[in-house]
Amino acid sequence: MIPAVESPLSEDLTEFTAFLWQHGVSHRVVEEGEWQRLYVSPEFNPAQVHELYEYWHGGGKLDQVEIRSRKRAIRSVSWRRIPVTLSLIALSALFSLLIGFGSDLQQMALFSFTSFEVFGQQARWHTLAAMLATGELWRLITPVFMHFSLLHIMFNLLWVWVVGVRVEPEQGSLPFLGLVLFSGVLSNLAQFVVSGPMFGGMSGVVFALLSYAWLWDQSGMQPRIGLPPALMGFMLLWLVLGFTGVLQGVGLGAIANTAHLAGLLAGLLWLLLVRFLGRRFS
């Protein structure tokens, strides 16, 4: 049994526990001093039961609330429901291999934000206007797929998977793709303005996905995405460490800090835009 709820001994949990039994959630309530603790079977997610308790404790009605076991929740994520998430992973692997994780500058110049040439220790690149004039619009997004080490790509794609399997099946592939494209283009553009085109990685998109998930849950939107709220604090700390040079100083290499910041803001802005447009056209 796993602890899920702690409440004062004076609180009557009869309605709540009856609901759990009705839905087949194995549990038991143990009195410990002035508290009563509700434990659930390992088959069920204790965090979900705790959220349900908070909802009920706040006056919410338990009608039509669904509880899923861990096993059913895992099986419910069908490959067919996450095509964008899988495509992001596959394209990142493909582009990173094509550029030799950054060792093949000639290949990298084909997919960077603008084309560039390296002469010894000097690099020259085309302007944004020149790139747009040539019609090479794929460059607006392709830098997000280029990674420069195994650690770089594994860290980014882990978060793409964690957020993608929670958001895409529930909110739809097209809205999820819209968030990825919106944040990818904005973070790429911001980083290009600061450093030129020799950068890459999904980090800006990852920051957007995490900030979007945080704001979604903080706004009370349903169904909850359910990532730990402390992730926002982690992202802000990572930004501070990046801009102060600490991360580069401990051997993590050059960090696309501007892309991270732009991605974080893009994720917040995307939810605000979606909510505004939803209200306007509803």
ABEGO torsion letter per residue (X at the ends): XBBABBBBAABBAAAAAAAAAAAGBBBBBBBBEABBBBBBBAABBAAAAAAAAAAAAAGBBABGBBBBBAAAAAAABBAAAAAAAAAAAAAAAAAAAAAGGGABAAAAAAABABBBBBBEABBBBBBAAAAAAAGBAAAAAAAAABBABAAAAAAAAAAAAAAAAAAAAAAEAAAAAAAAAAAAAAAAAAAAAAAEABBBEAAAAAAAAAAAAAAAAAAGBOBBAGBBAAAAAAAAAAAAAAAAGAAAAAGAEBBBAAAAAAAAAAAAAAAAAAAAAAAAAX
